[in-house]
Amino acid sequence: MLTQEQAVEIRVLARRGLGVREIARQMDCSRNTVRRYLREAPAAKYKARSPRPTKLDPFKTYLSHRIAAASPDWIPATVLHREIRQQGYTGGISQIKVHIAGLKPVTPAEPVVRFETAPGQQMQADFTIVRRGADPLLALVATMGFSRATFVQFSQTEDVQALTQALRAAFDYFGGVPEHVLFDNAKTVVLERDAHGPGLHRWNPDLMNLAEACGFKPRLCQPYRAKTKGKVERFNRYLKGSFLVPLAARLKADGLKLDVAAANLAVLRWLHEVANARRHATTGAVPAVRLLEEQAVMLAPPKLIAPAQPPERRAMPVESLQHPLAVYDELLEVLA
């Protein structure tokens, strides 16, 4: 019988490519002995340690339920981290990312060409569709080109009235009117492109009335090149993943559906405390801080509707809401 050291040496020689005959010669034993030791299972390894408890353990069930409620959409780890911190979690975000990493398919980011603009020069505006059908939900997303500060207003339509109302609210929120506003080629914006020659479009008259009253020049992105509005397009994805999906999942867990009133109630606080307060990945700066540079050069709106502030507790007309008042009151608690 060979020693453990000799048995290991036989396996090492075999892994190095030596044949049974050569191993038997070097080890001074029979070929059958070599074959027997090669057939035997390797020496028993130490038993793996049981996983150590972590700060995240008490919250893993909650995370699983939140991810399941949002499926097939995805809630980012930053949002989940913020939620469980409110429940007492004191750990970092890395544990959350590791815990949910296997649940999300990895897709490579598509490279984009960035066009930077001077402060106050350009705002990009676009409707994004949240859902269609009998109870539609859309959002006008407006992003300042220099600061990346963004305003969002939800509606059930994307007609010119919804567009002009949201644009006016955006100017009030940003505290000024940019030189240009970049749109896509929707009929609410332009009735006929190049109607009077290259670059001479027939604009929607309601939009032009607003442009004259507020002092901005409408511009169109190139047809079939939505990436010329890449700043607002990228924010649309961020809006869905970090705001709409978590909010809809929370309402869905209570048997409710996301509506215009609930979305507009929650979005201003989210913009103020999260979206415009984060450090932007491209600029490396906080949008709300860079917006101050834009406000210094922008034209003031002719008449401010009201400064857009994060929603505080206030009375709301019952007849305008689809859900009980307690639902909207709870949203303010969650977002506080």
Backbone torsions as a table, in degrees:
resi	resn	phi	psi	omega
1	MET	NA	132.4	-178.3
2	LEU	-82.5	156.6	176.4
3	THR	-77.1	167.3	178.2
4	GLN	-61.0	-38.5	179.5
5	GLU	-62.6	-41.3	179.0
6	GLN	-67.6	-37.9	178.9
7	ALA	-63.4	-41.6	178.1
8	VAL	-64.3	-40.2	-178.3
9	GLU	-64.4	-36.2	177.0
10	ILE	-60.3	-45.9	-178.5
11	ARG	-66.9	-36.2	178.8
12	VAL	-65.4	-44.7	178.9
13	LEU	-62.4	-38.2	178.7
14	ALA	-65.1	-39.5	179.5
15	ARG	-67.5	-25.7	177.8
16	ARG	-82.3	-0.2	173.2
17	GLY	99.2	5.1	-180.0
18	LEU	-75.1	145.1	178.1
19	GLY	-80.1	169.4	-177.7
20	VAL	-61.1	-41.4	-178.4
21	ARG	-61.2	-45.6	-177.7
22	GLU	-68.9	-37.9	178.4
23	ILE	-63.8	-43.3	179.6
24	ALA	-61.6	-37.9	179.5
25	ARG	-65.9	-45.2	-178.0
26	GLN	-69.7	-33.2	-176.9
27	MET	-91.1	-5.4	179.4
28	ASP	57.8	50.9	176.8
29	CYS	-144.2	173.1	-177.1
30	SER	-76.1	160.5	178.5
31	ARG	-67.8	-33.4	177.5
32	ASN	-63.1	-38.2	177.7
33	THR	-62.7	-43.1	178.3
34	VAL	-60.3	-46.7	-178.8
35	ARG	-60.8	-40.1	-178.7
36	ARG	-63.6	-43.3	-178.5
37	TYR	-72.1	-28.1	176.3
38	LEU	-72.8	-28.6	178.1
39	ARG	-77.5	-25.8	-176.3
40	GLU	-70.1	151.2	178.8
41	ALA	-67.1	148.4	176.9
42	PRO	-59.9	162.4	-179.9
43	ALA	-57.7	145.5	-178.2
44	ALA	-60.7	136.7	179.3
45	LYS	-93.5	164.7	176.9
46	TYR	-65.0	144.2	178.8
47	LYS	-67.2	133.5	-179.2
48	ALA	-65.0	143.8	179.0
49	ARG	-70.8	148.4	174.2
50	SER	-69.1	142.7	-179.7
51	PRO	-60.0	138.7	-179.8
52	ARG	-77.5	144.6	178.1
53	PRO	-63.8	146.3	179.9
54	THR	-124.7	167.8	178.4
55	LYS	-66.5	-20.7	-176.9
56	LEU	-82.4	-19.2	-173.5
57	ASP	-50.3	-46.9	-177.7
58	PRO	-65.5	-13.4	-174.6
59	PHE	-108.9	-0.4	-176.0
60	LYS	-65.7	-37.0	177.6
61	THR	-63.5	-42.9	178.0
62	TYR	-60.7	-44.9	-179.8
63	LEU	-61.6	-41.8	179.4
64	SER	-62.8	-42.7	179.2
65	HIS	-65.1	-39.8	-179.7
66	ARG	-65.6	-42.3	179.7
67	ILE	-66.2	-41.0	179.4
68	ALA	-65.4	-39.4	-179.0
69	ALA	-66.8	-30.6	-178.2
70	ALA	-85.4	-16.4	-176.0
71	SER	-55.4	138.5	10.3
72	PRO	-87.0	3.7	176.6
73	ASP	-79.9	175.6	-172.8
74	TRP	-130.5	134.6	175.6
75	ILE	-99.5	122.1	-178.1
76	PRO	-63.6	156.4	179.8
77	ALA	-62.0	-31.6	179.5
78	THR	-62.5	-38.7	179.0
79	VAL	-69.6	-45.7	179.2
80	LEU	-62.1	-38.9	178.1
81	HIS	-60.9	-44.5	-180.0
82	ARG	-63.7	-38.0	-178.2
83	GLU	-67.8	-47.0	-175.8
84	ILE	-77.1	-20.2	172.0
85	ARG	-63.0	-35.4	177.1
86	GLN	-68.2	-18.0	178.9
87	GLN	-97.4	2.6	176.1
88	GLY	112.8	1.7	179.0
89	TYR	-68.2	132.0	-177.6
90	THR	-115.8	1.9	-179.2
91	GLY	-84.6	-176.0	-179.4
92	GLY	-91.5	179.4	-178.0
93	ILE	-81.2	-18.7	-176.6
94	SER	-60.9	-41.4	179.1
95	GLN	-61.1	-37.5	179.7
96	ILE	-66.9	-44.2	-179.9
97	LYS	-61.1	-41.8	179.4
98	VAL	-65.8	-40.8	-176.8
99	HIS	-64.4	-37.8	-175.3
100	ILE	-102.4	2.6	-174.1
101	ALA	-59.7	-39.3	-176.1
102	GLY	-74.5	-5.3	-176.3
103	LEU	-94.4	-11.4	-175.0
104	LYS	-117.6	126.6	176.0
105	PRO	-69.3	141.2	-178.6
106	VAL	-92.5	123.4	177.4
107	THR	-120.4	130.1	-179.2
108	PRO	-65.3	139.9	179.5
109	ALA	-70.9	138.8	179.6
110	GLU	-80.1	128.6	-179.5
111	PRO	-66.1	141.6	179.7
112	VAL	-129.7	151.6	176.0
113	VAL	-94.4	125.8	-175.1
114	ARG	-97.5	135.9	175.9
115	PHE	-116.7	110.5	-178.3
116	GLU	-90.9	146.3	-179.2
117	THR	-125.0	160.0	179.7
118	ALA	-73.9	161.4	178.6
119	PRO	-56.3	132.6	176.3
120	GLY	74.2	4.5	-175.0
121	GLN	-82.6	-40.5	-171.4
122	GLN	-142.9	143.3	169.0
123	MET	-126.1	136.8	176.6
124	GLN	-104.5	133.9	-176.5
125	ALA	-132.2	140.6	-176.7
126	ASP	-161.4	142.3	171.3
127	PHE	-84.1	134.7	171.9
128	THR	-117.2	138.0	-176.3
129	ILE	-93.1	121.2	176.6
130	VAL	-85.8	-47.5	174.9
131	ARG	-155.4	153.1	176.7
132	ARG	-105.9	-164.8	175.8
133	GLY	98.1	-159.9	-176.4
134	ALA	-70.3	-24.2	179.6
135	ASP	-125.4	72.7	-173.9
136	PRO	-71.3	158.3	175.5
137	LEU	-142.4	121.3	179.7
138	LEU	-128.4	165.8	178.6
139	ALA	-141.2	131.3	170.2
140	LEU	-87.7	117.8	-179.3
141	VAL	-108.7	123.6	179.4
142	ALA	-121.3	124.9	-177.0
143	THR	-125.0	128.8	176.2
144	MET	-74.9	132.1	-172.9
145	GLY	-65.5	-37.4	-176.5
146	PHE	-81.9	-51.6	-173.5
147	SER	-85.5	-22.8	-171.3
148	ARG	68.7	11.6	173.0
149	ALA	-63.4	141.2	-171.9
150	THR	-133.0	145.4	174.8
151	PHE	-123.7	144.1	-179.5
152	VAL	-134.3	134.4	173.1
153	GLN	-136.3	129.2	-176.7
154	PHE	-93.4	151.4	178.0
155	SER	-155.7	174.1	176.8
156	GLN	-99.2	-5.2	-179.9
157	THR	-135.3	166.8	173.4
158	GLU	-125.4	33.6	178.6
159	ASP	-77.2	178.3	-173.9
160	VAL	-67.7	-29.0	178.0
161	GLN	-67.0	-44.3	177.2
162	ALA	-63.9	-37.7	-179.9
163	LEU	-64.6	-51.8	-176.2
164	THR	-66.9	-36.7	178.2
165	GLN	-64.6	-42.4	-179.9
166	ALA	-69.3	-37.4	178.2
167	LEU	-63.4	-43.0	179.5
168	ARG	-63.5	-40.8	177.2
169	ALA	-64.3	-35.1	178.9
170	ALA	-66.0	-42.4	178.6
171	PHE	-62.0	-39.5	177.5
172	ASP	-66.0	-39.7	-179.7
173	TYR	-65.1	-42.8	-178.6
174	PHE	-78.6	-13.3	179.4
175	GLY	76.5	25.7	178.6
176	GLY	171.0	172.1	-177.9
177	VAL	-114.0	124.1	178.8
178	PRO	-72.1	167.3	179.6
179	GLU	-68.2	-43.8	-179.2
180	HIS	-124.5	149.4	168.4
181	VAL	-123.4	122.6	-176.1
182	LEU	-95.7	125.4	-178.7
183	PHE	-120.6	169.6	167.2
184	ASP	-87.9	-163.2	-172.0
185	ASN	-103.3	34.4	-179.6
186	ALA	-69.8	155.0	-179.3
187	LYS	-66.4	-25.0	176.3
188	THR	-67.9	-16.1	-179.0
189	VAL	-104.1	-55.0	-174.8
190	VAL	-129.4	128.7	-179.9
191	LEU	-80.4	-36.2	178.9
192	GLU	-152.8	120.8	179.9
193	ARG	-77.4	139.2	178.8
194	ASP	55.8	33.6	-177.2
195	ALA	-63.8	-33.7	-176.9
196	HIS	-113.4	21.6	-178.2
197	GLY	122.7	169.9	-179.2
198	PRO	-56.3	122.8	178.8
199	GLY	79.9	-0.5	179.7
200	LEU	-108.2	93.3	-171.5
201	HIS	-95.9	160.6	172.3
202	ARG	-99.2	101.1	-173.9
203	TRP	-80.9	159.4	171.3
204	ASN	-64.8	125.7	-175.2
205	PRO	-61.1	-32.6	178.9
206	ASP	-65.9	-38.2	177.0
207	LEU	-66.4	-41.2	-179.8
208	MET	-66.5	-34.0	175.6
209	ASN	-62.2	-41.8	178.0
210	LEU	-66.8	-41.0	-179.9
211	ALA	-60.7	-41.8	179.5
212	GLU	-68.1	-41.1	-177.8
213	ALA	-67.7	-37.1	-175.6
214	CYS	-95.8	-23.9	176.1
215	GLY	92.5	37.9	175.1
216	PHE	-122.5	160.6	178.0
217	LYS	-107.9	121.7	176.8
218	PRO	-73.6	143.4	177.1
219	ARG	-132.9	152.3	178.9
220	LEU	-111.6	141.0	171.2
221	CYS	-77.5	162.0	-179.3
222	GLN	-66.9	139.8	178.7
223	PRO	-57.6	139.8	178.6
224	TYR	63.3	18.8	176.8
225	ARG	-131.7	67.3	-177.7
226	ALA	-64.0	-17.3	-178.5
227	LYS	-69.5	-11.9	172.8
228	THR	-67.5	-15.2	171.3
229	LYS	-108.6	39.8	-172.0
230	GLY	-61.8	-30.3	-177.0
231	LYS	-65.6	-45.0	179.2
232	VAL	-75.2	-33.0	178.9
233	GLU	-63.9	-41.9	179.2
234	ARG	-67.2	-36.4	178.7
235	PHE	-67.0	-31.3	178.0
236	ASN	-57.9	-41.1	178.2
237	ARG	-67.0	-40.4	178.6
238	TYR	-64.8	-40.6	178.5
239	LEU	-59.7	-43.7	-178.8
240	LYS	-66.6	-48.3	-174.8
241	GLY	-72.3	-37.9	-173.2
242	SER	-97.2	-16.6	-178.4
243	PHE	-122.9	-57.6	-172.1
244	LEU	-67.8	-46.7	-177.7
245	VAL	-63.1	-48.3	177.4
246	PRO	-61.3	-40.2	-179.0
247	LEU	-67.9	-44.1	179.0
248	ALA	-64.1	-38.0	179.0
249	ALA	-65.5	-38.4	179.2
250	ARG	-65.3	-43.4	178.3
251	LEU	-67.8	-39.0	-179.6
252	LYS	-62.4	-36.2	178.7
253	ALA	-63.1	-25.3	177.4
254	ASP	-97.0	10.5	179.1
255	GLY	76.2	23.3	-176.5
256	LEU	-117.1	165.0	-178.6
257	LYS	-118.0	139.8	178.9
258	LEU	-65.7	127.9	178.9
259	ASP	-124.2	177.5	-176.6
260	VAL	-61.3	-45.3	-176.8
261	ALA	-62.9	-45.0	-179.5
262	ALA	-65.5	-40.2	-179.2
263	ALA	-66.2	-45.9	-179.7
264	ASN	-67.9	-32.6	177.9
265	LEU	-64.6	-40.4	-174.0
266	ALA	-86.8	-26.7	-168.1
267	VAL	-71.8	-33.7	-178.7
268	LEU	-64.1	-42.3	177.6
269	ARG	-65.3	-39.9	178.7
270	TRP	-64.2	-42.3	177.2
271	LEU	-60.7	-44.4	-176.1
272	HIS	-69.2	-41.0	-171.6
273	GLU	-97.2	-19.5	-174.9
274	VAL	-123.4	-69.2	-169.5
275	ALA	-61.4	-48.3	-177.3
276	ASN	-90.7	-0.8	178.5
277	ALA	-105.6	-8.8	179.6
278	ARG	-79.6	164.0	173.5
279	ARG	-84.6	118.2	-175.3
280	HIS	-69.8	135.8	-174.6
281	ALA	-65.4	-32.1	-177.3
282	THR	-83.4	-49.7	-176.4
283	THR	-82.5	-22.9	-176.1
284	GLY	73.5	11.4	-178.0
285	ALA	-128.2	165.6	178.4
286	VAL	-82.7	124.5	-177.8
287	PRO	-54.3	-40.4	-178.6
288	ALA	-63.3	-31.6	179.6
289	VAL	-74.9	-46.0	179.2
290	ARG	-66.9	-24.9	178.4
291	LEU	-61.3	-29.2	178.7
292	LEU	-59.8	-35.5	177.6
293	GLU	-67.5	-34.4	179.7
294	GLU	-73.7	-38.4	179.4
295	GLN	-61.9	-29.1	-178.5
296	ALA	-68.5	-22.8	-176.2
297	VAL	-116.5	-8.5	-178.0
298	MET	-79.5	154.7	175.3
299	LEU	-77.4	133.5	179.9
300	ALA	-70.7	141.1	175.3
301	PRO	-59.5	148.5	-176.9
302	PRO	-60.3	-30.1	178.4
303	LYS	-156.8	114.7	-179.5
304	LEU	-69.4	132.9	175.6
305	ILE	-68.2	-56.6	177.2
306	ALA	-176.3	140.0	177.9
307	PRO	-59.2	129.3	-179.5
308	ALA	-79.1	111.9	-178.9
309	GLN	-118.1	157.6	173.9
310	PRO	-56.7	136.2	-174.2
311	PRO	-64.7	132.7	172.6
312	GLU	-102.9	174.6	176.2
313	ARG	-65.5	126.7	178.9
314	ARG	-156.8	161.1	179.5
315	ALA	-68.3	141.7	-179.8
316	MET	-128.0	140.9	179.8
317	PRO	-66.4	121.9	-176.0
318	VAL	-62.8	-35.9	-174.1
319	GLU	-68.6	-15.0	-178.0
320	SER	-93.0	-3.1	-173.3
321	LEU	-108.3	143.9	178.2
322	GLN	-87.7	-22.5	-177.3
323	HIS	-113.2	162.1	175.8
324	PRO	-58.9	152.0	-179.0
325	LEU	-55.9	-32.3	-177.9
326	ALA	-60.9	-30.5	-179.8
327	VAL	-65.0	-46.5	-179.1
328	TYR	-70.1	-34.5	177.0
329	ASP	-64.0	-39.0	179.3
330	GLU	-67.7	-35.0	178.0
331	LEU	-61.0	-40.4	178.2
332	LEU	-65.5	-34.6	177.1
333	GLU	-64.7	-44.2	-177.2
334	VAL	-65.1	-39.5	-175.3
335	LEU	-85.9	-7.4	-177.8
336	ALA	-69.4	NA	NA
